[in-house]
């Protein structure tokens, strides 16, 4: 009888150790896996932000809410790149010379063949040439796959939500905003359910978005991510 009791107590002790271990390691393992996944998602959101900012630069400040449009832009668009040779001296600047005026003199000389004004202004070695370079070669690393932009890492094929807002400020200035986001339920749903519930509950109590987001269509935030 005593042996049976000892076996039962030993079994109970093992169960308690297992429960204690699980209560300690559960949150640790959840946070570890959450960080791995969120690092990958943040990198993708930063890529989306880069693409949107370049898109905006050649579309009068407007963003796009379409991933198809954004991806096609990344694949096919070219951006202006100014190659600069020479710089204006302090004396030239103090005399009212600007890069715009300098280029006007140089372009005038190219057309007329008369370089006397350029030489008088000391601009013989001043050049500003515009080159057009592919978006893919400008803002992304070699081997980047633009088709991946829409998809959430660890999301099992899920896509980011993306939205834009076109408005005006009180002063009448144009206001263009965008955001891209993904909720916890998309990329953490296969992890510990209770830990996910706890995480969402904490975020909701703090009034924060339950997931990762870059940009904001409610208020300007300089396209910051909510992890920054």
C-alpha positions as CSV (number, residue, x, y, z in Angstrom):
1,X,0.0,0.0,0.0
2,X,2.8,2.3,0.9
3,X,4.5,1.6,-2.4
4,X,1.3,2.5,-4.3
5,X,1.1,5.8,-2.4
6,X,4.7,6.6,-3.2
7,X,4.1,5.9,-6.9
8,X,1.0,8.2,-6.9
9,X,2.9,11.0,-5.1
10,X,5.8,10.6,-7.6
11,X,3.4,10.8,-10.5
12,X,1.8,13.9,-9.0
13,X,5.2,15.4,-8.6
14,X,6.1,14.8,-12.2
15,X,2.8,16.3,-13.4
16,X,3.4,19.4,-11.2
17,X,7.0,19.8,-12.6
18,X,5.6,19.5,-16.1
19,X,2.9,22.1,-15.4
20,X,5.4,24.5,-13.9
21,X,7.8,24.0,-16.8
22,X,5.1,24.6,-19.2
23,X,3.9,27.8,-17.4
24,X,7.5,29.1,-17.5
25,X,8.6,28.0,-21.0
26,X,5.2,28.6,-22.7
27,X,5.5,32.4,-22.8
28,X,9.2,32.2,-23.5
29,X,8.8,30.0,-26.5
30,X,5.8,32.1,-27.7
31,X,7.8,35.3,-27.5
32,X,10.8,33.7,-29.2
33,X,8.8,32.5,-32.2
34,X,6.8,35.7,-32.3
35,X,10.1,37.7,-32.7
36,X,11.3,35.4,-35.5
37,X,8.1,35.9,-37.4
38,X,7.8,39.6,-36.8
39,X,11.4,40.3,-37.9
40,X,10.5,38.8,-41.3
41,X,7.2,40.7,-41.5
42,X,8.8,44.0,-40.5
43,X,11.4,43.6,-43.2
44,X,8.6,43.1,-45.7
45,X,6.7,46.1,-44.5
46,X,9.8,48.2,-44.8
47,X,10.1,47.1,-48.4
48,X,6.4,48.1,-49.0
49,X,7.2,51.5,-47.5
50,X,10.2,51.9,-49.8
51,X,8.2,51.1,-52.9
52,X,5.3,53.4,-51.9
53,X,7.7,56.3,-51.3
54,X,9.3,55.9,-54.7
55,X,5.9,55.5,-56.3
56,X,4.8,58.7,-54.6
57,X,7.8,60.6,-55.9
58,X,6.7,60.2,-59.5
59,X,2.9,60.3,-59.0
60,X,2.4,63.8,-57.7
61,X,2.6,62.7,-54.0
62,X,-0.1,60.0,-54.3
63,X,0.2,56.4,-53.1
64,X,-1.5,53.4,-54.4
65,X,-3.8,51.0,-52.6
66,X,-3.2,48.2,-55.2
67,X,-0.4,45.7,-54.8
68,X,-0.7,44.8,-58.5
69,X,0.0,48.5,-59.3
70,X,2.8,48.8,-56.8
71,X,4.5,45.5,-57.9
72,X,4.3,46.5,-61.6
73,X,5.8,49.9,-60.7
74,X,8.7,48.2,-58.9
75,X,9.3,45.8,-61.9
76,X,9.1,48.4,-64.7
77,X,9.6,52.0,-63.5
78,X,12.7,54.1,-63.7
79,X,13.6,57.0,-61.4
80,X,15.7,60.1,-62.1
81,X,19.2,60.2,-60.6
82,X,21.2,63.4,-60.7
83,X,24.9,62.8,-61.3
84,X,26.7,65.7,-59.8
85,X,30.2,67.0,-60.9
86,X,31.6,70.1,-59.2
87,X,30.1,72.3,-56.5
88,X,29.4,76.1,-56.2
89,X,32.0,78.0,-54.3
90,X,31.2,80.3,-51.4
91,X,31.9,83.3,-53.6
92,X,29.5,82.1,-56.3
93,X,26.8,81.5,-53.7
94,X,27.4,84.9,-52.1
95,X,27.0,86.5,-55.6
96,X,23.6,84.9,-55.9
97,X,24.5,81.9,-58.0
98,X,22.3,78.8,-57.6
99,X,22.5,75.4,-59.1
100,X,19.4,76.2,-61.2
101,X,21.0,79.4,-62.6
102,X,24.2,77.6,-63.2
103,X,22.5,74.9,-65.3
104,X,20.5,77.6,-67.2
105,X,23.8,79.2,-68.2
106,X,25.3,75.9,-69.2
107,X,22.3,74.7,-71.2
108,X,22.2,78.1,-73.0
109,X,25.9,77.7,-73.9
110,X,25.3,74.2,-75.2
111,X,22.6,75.5,-77.6
112,X,24.5,78.6,-78.7
113,X,28.0,77.3,-78.6
114,X,29.1,80.4,-76.8
115,X,30.7,79.5,-73.5
116,X,31.9,82.9,-72.4
117,X,29.2,83.4,-69.7
118,X,30.0,80.0,-68.3
119,X,33.7,80.7,-68.2
120,X,33.1,84.2,-66.6
121,X,31.0,82.5,-63.9
122,X,33.6,79.9,-63.3
123,X,31.4,77.0,-64.1
124,X,33.6,75.2,-66.6
125,X,33.7,72.1,-64.4
126,X,30.1,72.2,-63.2
127,X,27.8,69.5,-64.4
128,X,24.4,68.1,-63.4
129,X,23.3,65.2,-65.6
130,X,20.1,63.3,-65.1
131,X,20.3,59.5,-65.5
132,X,17.3,57.1,-65.3
133,X,17.7,54.0,-63.3
134,X,15.4,51.1,-62.6
135,X,13.5,51.1,-59.3
136,X,14.7,47.5,-58.8
137,X,18.3,48.6,-59.0
138,X,17.8,51.6,-56.8
139,X,16.0,50.6,-53.6
140,X,16.2,46.8,-53.4
141,X,19.0,44.3,-53.0
142,X,20.0,42.1,-55.9
143,X,17.8,39.1,-56.2
144,X,14.7,40.8,-54.6
145,X,11.4,39.3,-55.8
146,X,8.8,42.1,-56.1
147,X,6.0,39.6,-56.3
148,X,6.6,38.8,-52.6
149,X,5.6,42.3,-51.5
150,X,1.9,41.5,-51.0
151,X,2.4,38.3,-49.0
152,X,2.8,38.0,-45.2
153,X,5.7,35.9,-44.1
154,X,4.4,33.0,-42.0
155,X,0.9,33.9,-43.2
156,X,0.2,30.8,-45.2
157,X,-0.5,32.8,-48.4
158,X,-2.3,35.7,-46.6
159,X,-1.8,39.2,-48.0
160,X,-1.2,42.4,-46.2
161,X,-4.1,44.9,-45.9
162,X,-3.2,48.1,-47.7
163,X,-5.2,51.3,-47.8
164,X,-4.6,55.0,-48.8
165,X,-6.3,58.3,-48.1
166,X,-6.5,61.3,-50.3
167,X,-7.6,64.5,-48.4
168,X,-6.7,68.1,-47.8
169,X,-5.4,69.8,-44.6
170,X,-7.2,72.7,-43.0
171,X,-5.0,75.0,-45.0
172,X,-6.1,73.4,-48.2
173,X,-2.8,71.5,-48.8
174,X,-3.1,68.0,-50.3
175,X,-2.8,65.2,-47.8
176,X,-1.8,61.7,-49.0
177,X,-1.5,58.9,-46.5
178,X,-1.1,55.1,-46.7
179,X,-0.9,52.1,-44.4
180,X,-0.1,48.4,-44.7
181,X,-0.9,46.1,-41.9
182,X,-1.4,42.5,-40.7
183,X,-3.1,41.3,-37.6
184,X,-1.7,38.8,-35.0
185,X,-4.4,36.3,-36.0
186,X,-2.8,35.9,-39.4
187,X,0.7,35.1,-38.5
188,X,0.5,33.8,-34.9
189,X,-2.7,31.7,-35.0
190,X,-0.9,28.4,-34.9
191,X,1.0,29.2,-31.7
192,X,-0.2,29.0,-28.1
193,X,-3.8,30.1,-28.1
194,X,-3.8,31.5,-24.5
195,X,-0.6,33.5,-25.1
196,X,-2.2,34.9,-28.3
197,X,-5.3,35.9,-26.3
198,X,-3.1,37.5,-23.6
199,X,-1.2,39.5,-26.2
200,X,-4.3,40.8,-27.9
201,X,-5.9,41.7,-24.6
202,X,-2.8,43.7,-23.6
203,X,-2.8,45.6,-26.9
204,X,-6.5,46.3,-26.8
205,X,-6.2,47.7,-23.3
206,X,-3.4,50.0,-24.4
207,X,-5.5,51.1,-27.4
208,X,-3.0,49.7,-29.8
209,X,-3.4,47.8,-33.1
210,X,-3.2,44.0,-32.6
211,X,-0.5,43.4,-35.2
212,X,2.1,45.1,-37.2
213,X,1.5,48.2,-39.3
214,X,3.4,50.8,-41.3
215,X,2.0,54.2,-42.0
216,X,-1.4,55.5,-40.9
217,X,-4.4,56.7,-42.8
218,X,-6.0,58.3,-39.7
219,X,-3.1,60.8,-39.0
220,X,0.2,61.7,-40.6
221,X,3.1,59.8,-38.9
222,X,5.8,60.1,-41.6
223,X,5.1,56.5,-42.6
224,X,6.5,55.1,-39.4
225,X,6.0,51.5,-38.3
226,X,4.2,50.8,-35.0
227,X,7.3,48.8,-34.0
228,X,9.6,51.9,-34.3
